[in-house]
Amino acid sequence: MIGATATFTPGAVDAGTILAAVVAGVAIGAKIIEEEAKSICPVDTGALQASIQAQEPVTEGNQVTAEIIAGEHYAAYVEYGTGERGAASAGAGEGPYSPHWPGMAAQPYMRPPLDTRRGDVFDAIAQEVAGAL
């Protein structure tokens, strides 16, 4: 999930204009993460890659968030790995991992874009807000 909070001095600018710009920036940022995740997603049948989708931004007060989802039922297993190999891999999550099954190593594709493209997401939001001012 990515998000932004719109904080500004009341009366200095139109709140609706700024919030709309933040929503637009978050939508662009979500697409950036979606595209990067799709580009590094392991591909066997292509179903997992095709299931990665940026959702429309959601606004709650002055907070705007957008989720990027991987819709296949096995998405988390690929991201975090399974069994002994999953637990031992660099991309492992918290688990639990079965010590009685060799499993497969983690192949992270959703988390890395949040780190590698973070600056691009912030830039997209800033550019939209600057254009609204």
N, C-alpha and C positions, 0 to 999 in steps of 0.2 A: 504494500500500500504506500502511496506517496500522498503528500498533502502540504498545505500551506495555510497560514493564518493571516488574514487581512487585518492589520492594525493601523489606524490612521487617526489624525486629529479631526474630530467632528467639525463640520463646517468648512474645513480647508479644501476638501474635494468632495464630490458626490460619491456617497458610500456605494450606491448601486453600480456606478461606473467602475469603481475599483474592484468591487466584488466580482463583477462580470469579467474583468481582466484576469483576476486570480483564477476563476473557474476555467477560462480559456487557457491560461498558462499550465494549470494542473492537467488539463486534457492533453495538451501537447506533450507534457512531461510523461504522462502515462503511456502515450504512443511511443515515445523514445524508449522506455523500459520494455514495452511489448516487443518492439522490433529487435532490440538487443537480445532479449530472452529467446526469441525465435531463431536468431542467427547463431546462437551457441547451444541450442537445445539438441540433445542427441536424437538422431533420426533413425528409426527402424522402419515403421510403416508410414510415418509422417502424421499420425493421428495426434500425438502429444503436441508436436509443434503447431499444428493447425488449431489446437484447442486453446492456445495462449491468446487471451483477449484482454485489452484494456477496457474497463467499465467506464461508464459516464461518471463524471465527478458528482459528488454528493456534498451539499452545503448544509452545515448545521451551525447556525449563528454566523460567526466570522471565520469558521474553519471549513476548508474545502479539502476533500480527500477523493482519491480514485484508487480502486483496486485493480490489479492486474492478476488474472486468474489463469490457471492451467486446469482445464475441465475434465481431463481423463482421470478415471478412478485410481490409476497407478501413478499419478504425477508425483506425489510425495515420496514414493518408493524410489523413483529415479533421482529426485532432488537430494534425498538424504541417505540412500542406500538401504540395504537390508542385511540381516544376519551378521556373521562374524566379519565379513569383508566391509559391510556398511559401517559397523562400529569402529573399525580400524582405519577407515578412509578419512582423508583430510576434510571432506565436505560433510562429515557426519553431523546429524542433529543430536538432540537429547536422547532419542531412543523411545521406548526400549528396543533393544536388539537381541534376537535370540542367539544364545551361544551354541545352540544345537543345530544350526543351519549355516552352511557356508555363505549363502546369499550373494549379493552383488554390491560393489563399491558405489558410493555416492557419485552422481554426475550433476552437480549443481548447475542450473540454468536460469533460475528465477532470482536467487539472492545476489549473484555476482553483478548483474546490471545495476542493482541499487547502489553498489559501491562505485563501479567504474563509470557510470553515467550520471552520478549525482550532480556534478557541476553543470552538465548540460540541462538537467531538469531545472535547477535553480535559475540558470540563464534564461530558459524559456519563460518561466514565470516572471522574472524581472523584466524581460523584454515586453511582455504583454502589459504589465503594469505601467512601465515607462511610456508605452505607446498610448495608454489611456489618460495619462496626465496632461 
